[in-house]
C-alpha cells in the first residue's frame, strides 16, 4: 500500500508569483546589545522573510545616546534620543528592547493605544505592568507579544496562553536565569564568581546591573510574568523570597554532589486556592530531578498542570521545556518570530487569555521544604561535632537526611521545615557552637 504524502505547509502567507512582499516598518525602542542583535538578524534574514512575503524595514530607533553607532541600523533609518521624533515616524510594529520601567512603559502604552503591535523582552515591565498593557492591547485589538521575556530562546508562552488546560499549572519549577546558571556551572569548573560574572557580561547574558541576576530579582520578575500571563495570578515581586548567589562557594557545589545532587538557581511556585507558595534562589536538587541536568546558559521549566484530566499521578502530564535562556542572539530571534506572529495572527486579546483577564492579586507565602544547610564551625569550637549539631537540630524537630563533613564545614540535608523554623535552629547553632549557617532550599526526590 502506498503511503499518503502531504505537502509540507509553512505558516503565514507567501507572496504569489509576481506578487509583491508586504513591507513592515519596524520601530525599535532601544538599540543596545539585544536591539543591535535584532537589527543584525533582520539584515541577515532579510531574504528569507522576503521569500515568505515580508520585507523587514527598520525605520527608526530610539536610544539614550544617539551619538553612538548602532550596528545593523539601515543608514536611512532615524536614530534619535527624542521620543517625540521617534513616535512621529509611521511604524507597523514596535520592538521594545529598552529594558526597565520608564520610559518603556509609557512608550509601549502609547503604541498599543495607537493600535500598533508591540513585541518585548522586558520582564521588569511585564512583571509590574503586564496586565495593564495586555488590557490596552485588547482594547485596541492589537498585539502584545512577550515570548522573549522568559526562557528567551524557548517559545512556549503564547502556546500555553491559548490552552486553558495545559497552561493552568499548579506547580512551577524553573531555572529562569541564564546568568546564574552559567555562574554556577563556571564555579563548578573552578572559576571564581567575579571571573565568571565578567564572562557572563562579555557574552551579553547579564543584566545591565548584574545584581538583578545574582540577587534573584530577574528570576522573580519572570515568575511574576508567568503567573500573570499563564494563570492570571498577580504576585508582588518585592514580597517574594529571594536568596542571593553571592554566598555560594565551590565547596557547597562539591558537598551537594557528595549528597547526590546539584545546586541550581531555582524559581519555585505552588498555586493554592488562596495563595501562592514561592521562592527563588540557589537550591539543592537531587540528581534524579529533571532540572538538575540543565546547566550552562540553558534555562529549564517544569510545569505540573492543575487539571487532573491532563496530569497523572506518575507525572506523565508534566511539561518540560529546556533551551537557551539568555543572550542577545536568542532573544533577538524570539523577538523576530514574535514580530512575525504579531503581524500574522488575529488579535491575542480576544480569545480570553489569562493575561487578558484582570489578574487576581495573590498572597505570597514561603513554602515548607527540606533544606541544604552549610554550617561553618569556628576553629575554637571544632569540638561541635556532627553528633552535637544533629542533636541540636533534632531538638528543633529537624532531622538529618544526609551529611557531609569537610574541615570546619558541615553540610546537612534536612527534613521538611518552614523558613522560620530552620532560621531558629540556625540561630541556636550560632549561639551554642559559634557556627555560621547558610540554609538553602532543597527539593524532595518526590518533586522530580
Ligand atoms: N539576564 C537575563 C538572564 C537575561 O541571564 O537570564 C535574559 O532574560
Boltz pocket constraint, residues with backbone or C-beta under 6 A from the ligand:
constraints:
  - pocket:
      binder: B
      contacts: [[A, 121], [A, 148], [A, 149], [A, 152], [A, 176], [A, 177], [A, 178], [A, 179], [A, 180], [A, 204], [A, 205], [A, 206], [A, 207], [A, 213], [A, 218], [A, 325], [A, 326], [A, 327]]
      max_distance: 6.0
